[in-house]
Amino acid sequence: MGGMLSKLESRKECMEQIELIQHWNYFCSLAERLDDTKHYIDHGLQEHDGIRELVHGKVYSDIFKQIIVLAASEFEIMSKALCSAKGVKTKRIGDISETILGVFPKIIDFEVSTPFWINTPLHDWKTTRIDNGKNVKVEGLDWWFAYNSIKHDEKESIKNATFENAVLALASLYIIEIYLMKELFGNMSIIYTYPTVYFKCKYLPHSVSSGEGLLPDEGGLSPTERYKKECPELFKKYEIESK
């Protein structure tokens, strides 16, 4: 009986990993769609009132509408899976937000890099209990509210289908996927096998280091920073030898 349970557990884990790989590849395909749009509009930055922002961040189009809708739908699915991995079943974005921010409070500090900027897309994500604690108000996910207006075909909702919202929606999905990978499998090896375009983060290995960094809720370190913290003597020796 024990052997049978072990096989069932292994099969369950295998199916979870296969499913996660499918979702990750789907994310990669959406990132490719976004990356392709750089042939039509500039993805660069400009300075405005002392703030660096996307040159064409407010440009809206049908392709950005598609990306936002698909990314937001996937964000909801993967966020529910992340909550489920922590033993919490959720239905609405309020429950999802409250659970994730409660379990992973530093997820809002996750830095996402694109070829054109570095951002913390979940930085303003927060929840507030309203109606005497019966309901949850979600703030800081402007791209999510844009998605809702598009989904319900509100008047002039196409104007919310902007390049900036498309980037932020996918960047937010990227974060949730990475947290889920780490939660389910203890590492981010799927990304090495199935690399994506456009989106990167400092927590992944790079050419001058080995091993993974620590996600914000684990310490928020790059692989090099983690190595320096965990093995200070070896790092100091390496610095001396490299001089």
Secondary structure as UniProt FT lines:
FT   HELIX           2..36
FT   HELIX           37..39
FT   STRAND          45..48
FT   TURN            49..50
FT   STRAND          51..54
FT   TURN            55..58
FT   HELIX           62..85
FT   TURN            86..87
FT   HELIX           93..103
FT   HELIX           105..109
FT   STRAND          112..113
FT   STRAND          118..119
FT   TURN            121..124
FT   STRAND          126..130
FT   TURN            131..134
FT   STRAND          135..139
FT   HELIX           142..151
FT   TURN            152..153
FT   TURN            155..156
FT   HELIX           157..160
FT   HELIX           163..185
FT   HELIX           189..193
FT   TURN            202..203
FT   TURN            207..208
FT   HELIX           216..218
FT   HELIX           223..230
FT   HELIX           232..242
//
